[in-house]
Amino acid sequence: MEKDDKQKKNPGAPPNNVVALPTRCPVDSCGKKPKKMHFCEEHYEWFKVGLITKKGEKPKDFDKKYAAFKRRKAA
């Protein structure tokens, strides 16, 4: 109802439903531009294998998962 009132008051105004896209990867100390799902290429791969969450946070068992990831990558 309130939204309709605003449109009636100023019908030429653009809608205010714009969402800002992230400008950098959400992982700590990563300043690269996002490529896929808000992550840079390297951290997107980490996200796919479960090393980081959607928010870019590391899980409690990150060290164990990272060591297993490195072993798989080297093989």
C-alpha positions in Angstrom: 0.0 0.0 0.0 2.8 2.4 0.9 4.7 1.6 -2.2 1.7 2.4 -4.4 1.4 5.8 -2.6 5.0 6.6 -3.4 4.5 5.8 -7.1 1.4 8.0 -7.2 3.3 10.9 -5.7 6.2 10.7 -8.1 5.3 8.4 -11.1 8.5 9.3 -13.0 10.8 8.1 -10.3 12.8 4.9 -10.9 12.0 1.9 -8.7 14.2 1.5 -5.6 14.6 -2.3 -5.8 18.3 -2.2 -7.0 20.8 -4.5 -5.4 24.5 -3.7 -5.3 26.7 -6.4 -6.7 29.9 -7.2 -4.7 33.0 -5.6 -5.9 35.5 -8.1 -4.4 35.7 -11.6 -3.2 34.2 -12.1 0.3 37.1 -14.2 1.6 39.3 -12.5 4.1 42.2 -10.5 2.6 41.2 -11.3 -1.0 40.9 -8.3 -3.1 40.3 -10.0 -6.5 37.2 -9.3 -8.6 34.4 -11.9 -8.3 33.9 -14.2 -11.3 31.4 -16.9 -10.1 28.9 -16.7 -7.2 30.7 -13.7 -5.7 34.0 -15.5 -5.5 37.3 -15.2 -7.5 38.4 -18.2 -9.4 40.5 -19.7 -6.6 38.0 -19.3 -3.9 35.1 -20.5 -6.1 37.0 -23.8 -6.3 37.4 -23.8 -2.5 33.7 -23.2 -2.1 32.8 -26.1 -4.4 34.9 -28.5 -2.3 33.6 -27.2 1.0 36.6 -25.2 2.2 34.6 -22.0 2.7 30.9 -21.1 3.2 28.8 -18.8 1.0 29.8 -15.9 3.2 33.5 -16.7 2.7 34.0 -18.0 6.2 36.3 -21.0 6.9 34.8 -24.0 8.8 36.2 -25.2 12.1 38.0 -28.1 10.4 39.5 -26.0 7.6 43.1 -27.2 8.2 42.1 -30.9 7.8 40.0 -30.2 4.7 42.7 -28.0 3.2 45.3 -30.7 3.6 43.0 -33.3 1.9 42.3 -30.8 -0.9 46.0 -30.2 -1.5 46.7 -34.0 -1.5 43.9 -34.5 -4.1 45.2 -31.6 -6.2 48.8 -33.0 -6.2 47.7 -36.5 -7.3 
